[in-house]
């Protein structure tokens, strides 16, 4: 169960980083909020790695950042494909489903 939470945090961190880039030109305020959320989620996943796996902080941060980078690259590639299909980066793809799950996770944090 813990593993699922860590993976979800990393995935959500990546999708918020992706969303930040998508809205950057049109909505700088939302973009900034998204990147803050992304970084908070990544930090929580790092904390869990340190607590649960007794990893050193630096090691956990490196692993989490690399993980986010890989997921982020996937979102960019899939978002481009989706854009070509229906002129939306999110709608009609797993990206919008991930965003919904992640927004529920983030709302649950408050």
N, CA, C and O atoms as a GROMACS GRO file, in nm:
protein
  440
    1UNK      N    1   0.083  -0.121   0.000
    1UNK     CA    2   0.000   0.000   0.000
    1UNK      C    3   0.087   0.127   0.000
    1UNK      O    4   0.062   0.218  -0.079
    2UNK      N    5   0.187   0.132   0.087
    2UNK     CA    6   0.280   0.246   0.091
    2UNK      C    7   0.342   0.271  -0.045
    2UNK      O    8   0.353   0.385  -0.090
    3UNK      N    9   0.382   0.162  -0.111
    3UNK     CA   10   0.445   0.174  -0.242
    3UNK      C   11   0.353   0.246  -0.339
    3UNK      O   12   0.398   0.330  -0.417
    4UNK      N   13   0.225   0.212  -0.336
    4UNK     CA   14   0.128   0.276  -0.424
    4UNK      C   15   0.122   0.426  -0.400
    4UNK      O   16   0.115   0.505  -0.494
    5UNK      N   17   0.126   0.465  -0.273
    5UNK     CA   18   0.119   0.607  -0.240
    5UNK      C   19   0.241   0.680  -0.294
    5UNK      O   20   0.229   0.788  -0.352
    6UNK      N   21   0.359   0.622  -0.274
    6UNK     CA   22   0.482   0.686  -0.324
    6UNK      C   23   0.479   0.700  -0.476
    6UNK      O   24   0.511   0.806  -0.530
    7UNK      N   25   0.439   0.593  -0.543
    7UNK     CA   26   0.431   0.598  -0.689
    7UNK      C   27   0.330   0.702  -0.735
    7UNK      O   28   0.354   0.774  -0.831
    8UNK      N   29   0.217   0.708  -0.667
    8UNK     CA   30   0.112   0.805  -0.702
    8UNK      C   31   0.165   0.947  -0.683
    8UNK      O   32   0.140   1.034  -0.766
    9UNK      N   33   0.236   0.970  -0.574
    9UNK     CA   34   0.293   1.104  -0.549
    9UNK      C   35   0.388   1.145  -0.660
    9UNK      O   36   0.385   1.259  -0.707
   10UNK      N   37   0.474   1.051  -0.703
   10UNK     CA   38   0.569   1.081  -0.810
   10UNK      C   39   0.496   1.109  -0.941
   10UNK      O   40   0.530   1.202  -1.014
   11UNK      N   41   0.396   1.027  -0.969
   11UNK     CA   42   0.319   1.043  -1.092
   11UNK      C   43   0.244   1.176  -1.092
   11UNK      O   44   0.239   1.247  -1.192
   12UNK      N   45   0.186   1.209  -0.978
   12UNK     CA   46   0.112   1.335  -0.967
   12UNK      C   47   0.206   1.454  -0.974
   12UNK      O   48   0.172   1.558  -1.031
   13UNK      N   49   0.324   1.440  -0.918
   13UNK     CA   50   0.424   1.545  -0.928
   13UNK      C   51   0.456   1.571  -1.076
   13UNK      O   52   0.467   1.686  -1.119
   14UNK      N   53   0.471   1.463  -1.152
   14UNK     CA   54   0.502   1.476  -1.295
   14UNK      C   55   0.388   1.540  -1.372
   14UNK      O   56   0.411   1.624  -1.459
   15UNK      N   57   0.264   1.502  -1.340
   15UNK     CA   58   0.153   1.558  -1.417
   15UNK      C   59   0.131   1.705  -1.385
   15UNK      O   60   0.092   1.782  -1.473
   16UNK      N   61   0.156   1.745  -1.261
   16UNK     CA   62   0.145   1.888  -1.228
   16UNK      C   63   0.257   1.969  -1.294
   16UNK      O   64   0.236   2.084  -1.333
   17UNK      N   65   0.376   1.910  -1.305
   17UNK     CA   66   0.485   1.977  -1.377
   17UNK      C   67   0.447   1.993  -1.524
   17UNK      O   68   0.471   2.097  -1.585
   18UNK      N   69   0.388   1.888  -1.580
   18UNK     CA   70   0.342   1.891  -1.720
   18UNK      C   71   0.235   1.999  -1.738
   18UNK      O   72   0.242   2.079  -1.831
   19UNK      N   73   0.136   2.000  -1.650
   19UNK     CA   74   0.027   2.098  -1.658
   19UNK      C   75   0.082   2.240  -1.646
   19UNK      O   76   0.034   2.332  -1.712
   20UNK      N   77   0.182   2.257  -1.561
   20UNK     CA   78   0.244   2.388  -1.544
   20UNK      C   79   0.301   2.440  -1.675
   20UNK      O   80   0.285   2.556  -1.710
   21UNK      N   81   0.368   2.351  -1.748
   21UNK     CA   82   0.425   2.389  -1.877
   21UNK      C   83   0.319   2.419  -1.981
   21UNK      O   84   0.336   2.509  -2.063
   22UNK      N   85   0.210   2.343  -1.978
   22UNK     CA   86   0.102   2.362  -2.076
   22UNK      C   87   0.035   2.498  -2.059
   22UNK      O   88   0.006   2.565  -2.158
   23UNK      N   89   0.011   2.540  -1.934
   23UNK     CA   90  -0.063   2.666  -1.913
   23UNK      C   91   0.028   2.787  -1.895
   23UNK      O   92  -0.020   2.899  -1.878
   24UNK      N   93   0.160   2.766  -1.899
   24UNK     CA   94   0.255   2.874  -1.871
   24UNK      C   95   0.227   3.001  -1.951
   24UNK      O   96   0.223   3.110  -1.894
   25UNK      N   97   0.208   2.988  -2.082
   25UNK     CA   98   0.188   3.107  -2.167
   25UNK      C   99   0.055   3.176  -2.141
   25UNK      O  100   0.046   3.298  -2.143
   26UNK      N  101  -0.049   3.096  -2.115
   26UNK     CA  102  -0.183   3.153  -2.102
   26UNK      C  103  -0.220   3.193  -1.959
   26UNK      O  104  -0.305   3.280  -1.939
   27UNK      N  105  -0.156   3.131  -1.859
   27UNK     CA  106  -0.196   3.156  -1.721
   27UNK      C  107  -0.076   3.134  -1.628
   27UNK      O  108  -0.058   3.026  -1.572
   28UNK      N  109   0.004   3.239  -1.611
   28UNK     CA  110   0.127   3.228  -1.533
   28UNK      C  111   0.100   3.196  -1.387
   28UNK      O  112   0.180   3.125  -1.324
   29UNK      N  113  -0.010   3.245  -1.333
   29UNK     CA  114  -0.043   3.221  -1.192
   29UNK      C  115  -0.073   3.073  -1.168
   29UNK      O  116  -0.019   3.012  -1.075
   30UNK      N  117  -0.158   3.016  -1.252
   30UNK     CA  118  -0.187   2.872  -1.240
   30UNK      C  119  -0.061   2.790  -1.261
   30UNK      O  120  -0.039   2.691  -1.192
   31UNK      N  121   0.020   2.832  -1.357
   31UNK     CA  122   0.144   2.761  -1.387
   31UNK      C  123   0.233   2.755  -1.262
   31UNK      O  124   0.289   2.650  -1.230
   32UNK      N  125   0.245   2.868  -1.194
   32UNK     CA  126   0.326   2.876  -1.072
   32UNK      C  127   0.266   2.786  -0.963
   32UNK      O  128   0.338   2.714  -0.894
   33UNK      N  129   0.133   2.790  -0.949
   33UNK     CA  130   0.066   2.704  -0.850
   33UNK      C  131   0.091   2.557  -0.880
   33UNK      O  132   0.119   2.478  -0.790
   34UNK      N  133   0.080   2.520  -1.007
   34UNK     CA  134   0.100   2.380  -1.047
   34UNK      C  135   0.241   2.333  -1.015
   34UNK      O  136   0.260   2.220  -0.969
   35UNK      N  137   0.340   2.419  -1.039
   35UNK     CA  138   0.479   2.375  -1.014
   35UNK      C  139   0.504   2.364  -0.864
   35UNK      O  140   0.580   2.279  -0.820
   36UNK      N  141   0.439   2.451  -0.784
   36UNK     CA  142   0.451   2.439  -0.638
   36UNK      C  143   0.389   2.308  -0.589
   36UNK      O  144   0.447   2.239  -0.506
   37UNK      N  145   0.272   2.275  -0.642
   37UNK     CA  146   0.207   2.149  -0.607
   37UNK      C  147   0.297   2.032  -0.647
   37UNK      O  148   0.316   1.937  -0.571
   38UNK      N  149   0.352   2.040  -0.767
   38UNK     CA  150   0.440   1.935  -0.818
   38UNK      C  151   0.558   1.913  -0.723
   38UNK      O  152   0.591   1.799  -0.689
   39UNK      N  153   0.620   2.022  -0.680
   39UNK     CA  154   0.736   2.011  -0.592
   39UNK      C  155   0.697   1.959  -0.453
   39UNK      O  156   0.772   1.882  -0.393
   40UNK      N  157   0.582   2.000  -0.403
   40UNK     CA  158   0.534   1.949  -0.273
   40UNK      C  159   0.510   1.798  -0.279
   40UNK      O  160   0.547   1.725  -0.187
   41UNK      N  161   0.448   1.753  -0.387
   41UNK     CA  162   0.421   1.609  -0.403
   41UNK      C  163   0.552   1.531  -0.413
   41UNK      O  164   0.566   1.424  -0.354
   42UNK      N  165   0.647   1.586  -0.486
   42UNK     CA  166   0.776   1.520  -0.500
   42UNK      C  167   0.846   1.512  -0.364
   42UNK      O  168   0.905   1.409  -0.329
   43UNK      N  169   0.839   1.620  -0.287
   43UNK     CA  170   0.901   1.622  -0.155
   43UNK      C  171   0.838   1.517  -0.063
   43UNK      O  172   0.908   1.450   0.012
   44UNK      N  173   0.706   1.504  -0.070
   44UNK     CA  174   0.638   1.402   0.012
   44UNK      C  175   0.683   1.261  -0.027
   44UNK      O  176   0.701   1.176   0.060
   45UNK      N  177   0.700   1.237  -0.157
   45UNK     CA  178   0.746   1.104  -0.200
   45UNK      C  179   0.888   1.079  -0.150
   45UNK      O  180   0.922   0.967  -0.112
   46UNK      N  181   0.971   1.183  -0.149
   46UNK     CA  182   1.108   1.172  -0.097
   46UNK      C  183   1.105   1.140   0.052
   46UNK      O  184   1.177   1.052   0.100
   47UNK      N  185   1.020   1.212   0.126
   47UNK     CA  186   1.005   1.186   0.270
   47UNK      C  187   0.969   1.040   0.298
   47UNK      O  188   1.027   0.976   0.386
   48UNK      N  189   0.874   0.988   0.221
   48UNK     CA  190   0.832   0.849   0.240
   48UNK      C  191   0.945   0.751   0.209
   48UNK      O  192   0.960   0.650   0.277
   49UNK      N  193   1.024   0.783   0.107
   49UNK     CA  194   1.138   0.696   0.072
   49UNK      C  195   1.240   0.694   0.187
   49UNK      O  196   1.297   0.590   0.219
   50UNK      N  197   1.262   0.810   0.247
   50UNK     CA  198   1.358   0.820   0.358
   50UNK      C  199   1.305   0.744   0.479
   50UNK      O  200   1.379   0.670   0.544
   51UNK      N  201   1.177   0.762   0.509
   51UNK     CA  202   1.116   0.698   0.627
   51UNK      C  203   1.102   0.547   0.606
   51UNK      O  204   1.144   0.468   0.691
   52UNK      N  205   1.042   0.508   0.496
   52UNK     CA  206   1.007   0.366   0.474
   52UNK      C  207   1.124   0.280   0.429
   52UNK      O  208   1.133   0.163   0.464
   53UNK      N  209   1.214   0.339   0.350
   53UNK     CA  210   1.322   0.259   0.292
   53UNK      C  211   1.458   0.292   0.352
   53UNK      O  212   1.560   0.239   0.310
   54UNK      N  213   1.458   0.381   0.453
   54UNK     CA  214   1.583   0.425   0.516
   54UNK      C  215   1.687   0.474   0.415
   54UNK      O  216   1.807   0.451   0.432
   55UNK      N  217   1.638   0.540   0.311
   55UNK     CA  218   1.731   0.595   0.212
   55UNK      C  219   1.789   0.726   0.263
   55UNK      O  220   1.727   0.796   0.344
   56UNK      N  221   1.907   0.757   0.216
   56UNK     CA  222   1.965   0.888   0.246
   56UNK      C  223   1.885   0.992   0.168
   56UNK      O  224   1.836   0.965   0.058
   57UNK      N  225   1.872   1.112   0.225
   57UNK     CA  226   1.792   1.217   0.165
   57UNK      C  227   1.835   1.246   0.021
   57UNK      O  228   1.752   1.254  -0.069
   58UNK      N  229   1.966   1.262   0.000
   58UNK     CA  230   2.017   1.295  -0.135
   58UNK      C  231   1.981   1.186  -0.235
   58UNK      O  232   1.942   1.214  -0.348
   59UNK      N  233   1.996   1.062  -0.191
   59UNK     CA  234   1.968   0.947  -0.277
   59UNK      C  235   1.818   0.944  -0.314
   59UNK      O  236   1.782   0.920  -0.429
   60UNK      N  237   1.735   0.967  -0.215
   60UNK     CA  238   1.590   0.967  -0.238
   60UNK      C  239   1.550   1.081  -0.332
   60UNK      O  240   1.466   1.063  -0.420
   61UNK      N  241   1.611   1.198  -0.313
   61UNK     CA  242   1.580   1.313  -0.400
   61UNK      C  243   1.621   1.286  -0.544
   61UNK      O  244   1.545   1.314  -0.637
   62UNK      N  245   1.739   1.231  -0.562
   62UNK     CA  246   1.786   1.199  -0.697
   62UNK      C  247   1.693   1.100  -0.767
   62UNK      O  248   1.655   1.118  -0.882
   63UNK      N  249   1.658   0.995  -0.692
   63UNK     CA  250   1.571   0.892  -0.749
   63UNK      C  251   1.433   0.949  -0.785
   63UNK      O  252   1.380   0.921  -0.892
   64UNK      N  253   1.377   1.029  -0.695
   64UNK     CA  254   1.244   1.087  -0.718
   64UNK      C  255   1.247   1.184  -0.837
   64UNK      O  256   1.155   1.185  -0.918
   65UNK      N  257   1.352   1.264  -0.846
   65UNK     CA  258   1.362   1.360  -0.956
   65UNK      C  259   1.378   1.290  -1.090
   65UNK      O  260   1.318   1.331  -1.190
   66UNK      N  261   1.458   1.184  -1.092
   66UNK     CA  262   1.475   1.108  -1.216
   66UNK      C  263   1.343   1.044  -1.257
   66UNK      O  264   1.305   1.043  -1.374
   67UNK      N  265   1.274   0.991  -1.157
   67UNK     CA  266   1.143   0.931  -1.178
   67UNK      C  267   1.046   1.032  -1.237
   67UNK      O  268   0.975   1.002  -1.333
   68UNK      N  269   1.043   1.152  -1.179
   68UNK     CA  270   0.952   1.256  -1.228
   68UNK      C  271   0.988   1.294  -1.371
   68UNK      O  272   0.900   1.314  -1.454
   69UNK      N  273   1.117   1.303  -1.400
   69UNK     CA  274   1.163   1.337  -1.534
   69UNK      C  275   1.113   1.236  -1.638
   69UNK      O  276   1.065   1.273  -1.745
   70UNK      N  277   1.126   1.107  -1.604
   70UNK     CA  278   1.081   1.001  -1.695
   70UNK      C  279   0.932   1.009  -1.719
   70UNK      O  280   0.886   1.002  -1.833
   71UNK      N  281   0.856   1.025  -1.612
   71UNK     CA  282   0.710   1.034  -1.624
   71UNK      C  283   0.671   1.160  -1.702
   71UNK      O  284   0.581   1.156  -1.786
   72UNK      N  285   0.739   1.270  -1.674
   72UNK     CA  286   0.715   1.397  -1.742
   72UNK      C  287   0.735   1.381  -1.893
   72UNK      O  288   0.655   1.431  -1.972
   73UNK      N  289   0.842   1.312  -1.931
   73UNK     CA  290   0.868   1.286  -2.074
   73UNK      C  291   0.755   1.207  -2.138
   73UNK      O  292   0.716   1.234  -2.251
   74UNK      N  293   0.702   1.109  -2.065
   74UNK     CA  294   0.589   1.031  -2.115
   74UNK      C  295   0.466   1.119  -2.135
   74UNK      O  296   0.397   1.108  -2.236
   75UNK      N  297   0.440   1.207  -2.038
   75UNK     CA  298   0.325   1.297  -2.051
   75UNK      C  299   0.341   1.389  -2.171
   75UNK      O  300   0.245   1.414  -2.244
   76UNK      N  301   0.462   1.440  -2.194
   76UNK     CA  302   0.486   1.528  -2.309
   76UNK      C  303   0.459   1.453  -2.439
   76UNK      O  304   0.389   1.504  -2.527
   77UNK      N  305   0.513   1.332  -2.451
   77UNK     CA  306   0.494   1.253  -2.573
   77UNK      C  307   0.346   1.221  -2.595
   77UNK      O  308   0.295   1.237  -2.706
   78UNK      N  309   0.278   1.176  -2.491
   78UNK     CA  310   0.137   1.139  -2.504
   78UNK      C  311   0.049   1.262  -2.524
   78UNK      O  312  -0.052   1.256  -2.594
   79UNK      N  313   0.087   1.372  -2.460
   79UNK     CA  314   0.011   1.497  -2.477
   79UNK      C  315   0.018   1.547  -2.620
   79UNK      O  316  -0.081   1.597  -2.674
   80UNK      N  317   0.135   1.533  -2.683
   80UNK     CA  318   0.151   1.574  -2.823
   80UNK      C  319   0.063   1.489  -2.914
   80UNK      O  320  -0.004   1.540  -3.003
   81UNK      N  321   0.065   1.357  -2.890
   81UNK     CA  322  -0.019   1.266  -2.970
   81UNK      C  323  -0.166   1.303  -2.954
   81UNK      O  324  -0.242   1.307  -3.051
   82UNK      N  325  -0.204   1.331  -2.831
   82UNK     CA  326  -0.343   1.366  -2.804
   82UNK      C  327  -0.380   1.497  -2.873
   82UNK      O  328  -0.491   1.510  -2.926
   83UNK      N  329  -0.288   1.595  -2.872
   83UNK     CA  330  -0.311   1.724  -2.936
   83UNK      C  331  -0.337   1.705  -3.086
   83UNK      O  332  -0.426   1.768  -3.143
   84UNK      N  333  -0.257   1.618  -3.148
   84UNK     CA  334  -0.274   1.592  -3.291
   84UNK      C  335  -0.409   1.527  -3.320
   84UNK      O  336  -0.469   1.549  -3.425
   85UNK      N  337  -0.456   1.448  -3.225
   85UNK     CA  338  -0.581   1.376  -3.243
   85UNK      C  339  -0.703   1.467  -3.223
   85UNK      O  340  -0.796   1.465  -3.304
   86UNK      N  341  -0.703   1.547  -3.114
   86UNK     CA  342  -0.824   1.623  -3.083
   86UNK      C  343  -0.801   1.765  -3.031
   86UNK      O  344  -0.890   1.824  -2.969
   87UNK      N  345  -0.683   1.820  -3.057
   87UNK     CA  346  -0.649   1.958  -3.018
   87UNK      C  347  -0.661   1.984  -2.868
   87UNK      O  348  -0.692   2.095  -2.826
   88UNK      N  349  -0.637   1.880  -2.788
   88UNK     CA  350  -0.632   1.896  -2.643
   88UNK      C  351  -0.515   1.813  -2.590
   88UNK      O  352  -0.491   1.702  -2.636
   89UNK      N  353  -0.444   1.869  -2.494
   89UNK     CA  354  -0.333   1.795  -2.434
   89UNK      C  355  -0.385   1.688  -2.337
   89UNK      O  356  -0.319   1.587  -2.313
   90UNK      N  357  -0.503   1.713  -2.281
   90UNK     CA  358  -0.555   1.627  -2.175
   90UNK      C  359  -0.676   1.544  -2.215
   90UNK      O  360  -0.678   1.422  -2.199
   91UNK      N  361  -0.778   1.612  -2.268
   91UNK     CA  362  -0.910   1.548  -2.290
   91UNK      C  363  -0.902   1.422  -2.372
   91UNK      O  364  -0.828   1.413  -2.471
   92UNK      N  365  -0.980   1.323  -2.330
   92UNK     CA  366  -0.989   1.200  -2.406
   92UNK      C  367  -0.868   1.110  -2.394
   92UNK      O  368  -0.847   1.022  -2.478
   93UNK      N  369  -0.787   1.131  -2.291
   93UNK     CA  370  -0.669   1.046  -2.273
   93UNK      C  371  -0.652   1.010  -2.126
   93UNK      O  372  -0.721   1.062  -2.038
   94UNK      N  373  -0.559   0.919  -2.100
   94UNK     CA  374  -0.530   0.880  -1.963
   94UNK      C  375  -0.477   0.999  -1.884
   94UNK      O  376  -0.483   0.999  -1.761
   95UNK      N  377  -0.426   1.101  -1.952
   95UNK     CA  378  -0.370   1.218  -1.883
   95UNK      C  379  -0.480   1.289  -1.804
   95UNK      O  380  -0.458   1.331  -1.691
   96UNK      N  381  -0.599   1.302  -1.864
   96UNK     CA  382  -0.708   1.369  -1.791
   96UNK      C  383  -0.753   1.284  -1.672
   96UNK      O  384  -0.791   1.338  -1.568
   97UNK      N  385  -0.750   1.152  -1.689
   97UNK     CA  386  -0.785   1.063  -1.576
   97UNK      C  387  -0.684   1.077  -1.464
   97UNK      O  388  -0.720   1.085  -1.347
   98UNK      N  389  -0.555   1.080  -1.499
   98UNK     CA  390  -0.450   1.098  -1.399
   98UNK      C  391  -0.467   1.233  -1.328
   98UNK      O  392  -0.453   1.242  -1.206
   99UNK      N  393  -0.498   1.336  -1.406
   99UNK     CA  394  -0.514   1.470  -1.349
   99UNK      C  395  -0.629   1.470  -1.249
   99UNK      O  396  -0.619   1.533  -1.144
  100UNK      N  397  -0.737   1.401  -1.280
  100UNK     CA  398  -0.852   1.393  -1.190
  100UNK      C  399  -0.813   1.324  -1.060
  100UNK      O  400  -0.843   1.373  -0.951
  101UNK      N  401  -0.747   1.210  -1.071
  101UNK     CA  402  -0.702   1.136  -0.953
  101UNK      C  403  -0.608   1.223  -0.870
  101UNK      O  404  -0.620   1.229  -0.747
  102UNK      N  405  -0.517   1.291  -0.937
  102UNK     CA  406  -0.418   1.372  -0.867
  102UNK      C  407  -0.480   1.496  -0.802
  102UNK      O  408  -0.439   1.536  -0.693
  103UNK      N  409  -0.578   1.556  -0.868
  103UNK     CA  410  -0.642   1.673  -0.808
  103UNK      C  411  -0.719   1.631  -0.682
  103UNK      O  412  -0.726   1.708  -0.586
  104UNK      N  413  -0.776   1.512  -0.683
  104UNK     CA  414  -0.843   1.460  -0.562
  104UNK      C  415  -0.742   1.436  -0.451
  104UNK      O  416  -0.770   1.464  -0.334
  105UNK      N  417  -0.626   1.385  -0.485
  105UNK     CA  418  -0.518   1.361  -0.389
  105UNK      C  419  -0.473   1.495  -0.328
  105UNK      O  420  -0.454   1.506  -0.206
  106UNK      N  421  -0.456   1.595  -0.413
  106UNK     CA  422  -0.409   1.726  -0.367
  106UNK      C  423  -0.514   1.793  -0.279
  106UNK      O  424  -0.481   1.851  -0.176
  107UNK      N  425  -0.642   1.784  -0.319
  107UNK     CA  426  -0.748   1.843  -0.238
  107UNK      C  427  -0.757   1.778  -0.102
  107UNK      O  428  -0.790   1.843  -0.002
  108UNK      N  429  -0.727   1.649  -0.097
  108UNK     CA  430  -0.730   1.574   0.029
  108UNK      C  431  -0.619   1.616   0.125
  108UNK      O  432  -0.623   1.582   0.243
  109UNK      N  433  -0.520   1.689   0.074
  109UNK     CA  434  -0.406   1.729   0.156
  109UNK      C  435  -0.439   1.847   0.249
  109UNK      O  436  -0.379   1.862   0.355
  110UNK      N  437  -0.536   1.929   0.208
  110UNK     CA  438  -0.566   2.050   0.286
  110UNK      C  439  -0.629   2.023   0.419
  110UNK      O  440  -0.659   2.116   0.493
   0.00000   0.00000   0.00000
